[in-house]
Amino acid sequence: VDPACDLGIAFAVLSSFLDIALAQEMLFFGELGLAGEIRAVTQAPARLLEGHKMGFRRVLLPSGNREGIEAYFQANELADMQIHYVRTIREALELVFGSKATQNNPATATSLPEV
């Protein structure tokens, strides 16, 4: 399995566990490290373009891919996409589910390390 799928798989599992539906227009990609860090992946511009073609408009991807994405695309090419860059799974959780997902849920609050 491509490591870029890690973040999407993690959110599918967490969404089910927390019983919180994910928005259908959300796209996730990034490698998830054992310490909770979200690592940059290869082919980020191509993945983003393909996601755009498929109708995804909210994107969560590694902050390590920001420079490559911004260098590849002109400002208005993806103007209809909300792109969020994250460094850790905790940041990603709070962005997608809100802070209550990490604060009020013992499973996520205790098992997510600070990085």
C-alpha positions in Angstrom: 0.0 0.0 0.0 1.3 3.5 -0.9 2.3 5.3 2.3 0.4 8.4 1.1 -2.8 6.5 1.9 -1.9 6.4 5.7 -3.7 9.6 6.6 -6.9 8.7 4.7 -7.0 5.3 6.2 -6.4 6.7 9.7 -9.3 9.2 9.2 -11.6 6.5 7.9 -11.0 4.4 11.0 -11.2 7.4 13.4 -14.4 8.6 11.8 -16.0 5.2 12.4 -14.6 5.0 15.9 -15.7 8.5 16.9 -19.0 8.0 15.0 -18.5 11.4 13.2 -19.0 11.4 9.4 -16.3 12.9 7.2 -17.4 15.4 4.5 -17.6 13.7 1.1 -15.5 16.4 -0.5 -12.5 15.8 1.7 -9.2 14.4 0.4 -6.5 13.2 2.7 -3.0 12.1 1.8 0.2 11.8 3.8 2.4 9.2 5.5 1.6 8.7 9.2 4.7 8.2 11.4 4.7 6.1 14.6 5.1 9.3 16.7 2.1 10.9 15.1 3.9 13.1 12.6 2.5 13.5 9.1 5.3 13.0 6.5 5.5 14.5 3.1 4.8 12.2 0.1 5.9 12.0 -3.5 3.7 13.2 -6.4 1.8 15.6 -4.3 0.9 18.0 -7.2 -0.4 15.1 -9.3 -2.4 13.7 -6.4 -3.9 17.1 -5.8 -4.8 17.6 -9.5 -6.4 14.2 -9.7 -8.4 14.9 -6.5 -9.6 18.2 -8.0 -10.7 16.5 -11.1 -12.7 14.0 -9.0 -14.5 16.8 -7.1 -12.6 17.0 -3.8 -12.5 20.6 -2.5 -11.2 20.3 1.0 -7.7 18.8 1.3 -5.6 17.8 4.2 -2.0 17.1 3.4 1.5 17.2 5.0 3.0 20.6 5.7 6.2 19.1 4.2 4.5 19.2 0.8 3.5 22.9 1.0 6.5 24.3 -0.9 6.1 21.8 -3.8 2.4 22.5 -4.1 2.8 26.2 -4.0 5.6 26.1 -6.5 3.7 23.9 -8.9 0.4 25.7 -8.9 -0.4 29.3 -9.6 -2.6 31.0 -7.0 -5.8 30.8 -9.0 -5.5 27.3 -10.4 -7.0 25.7 -7.3 -8.9 28.7 -5.9 -12.0 26.6 -5.3 -10.0 24.2 -3.0 -9.4 24.7 0.7 -5.9 23.3 1.3 -4.9 22.6 4.9 -1.3 21.6 5.8 -0.7 19.6 9.0 2.4 18.4 10.8 0.8 16.0 13.2 -2.2 13.7 13.5 -3.3 15.8 16.5 -3.4 19.0 14.3 -5.3 17.0 11.7 -7.8 15.7 14.2 -8.5 19.1 15.6 -8.9 20.6 12.1 -11.3 17.9 10.9 -13.2 17.0 14.1 -12.6 20.0 16.3 -10.7 20.1 19.6 -13.4 18.0 21.3 -12.1 14.9 19.4 -8.8 15.1 21.2 -9.8 16.6 24.5 -13.0 14.7 25.4 -12.3 11.3 24.0 -9.9 9.1 26.1 -9.0 7.0 23.1 -7.6 9.9 21.1 -6.5 12.1 24.0 -4.2 9.5 25.6 -2.9 7.7 22.6 -1.7 10.7 20.5 1.8 11.7 21.5 3.0 15.3 21.3 5.6 15.8 18.5 
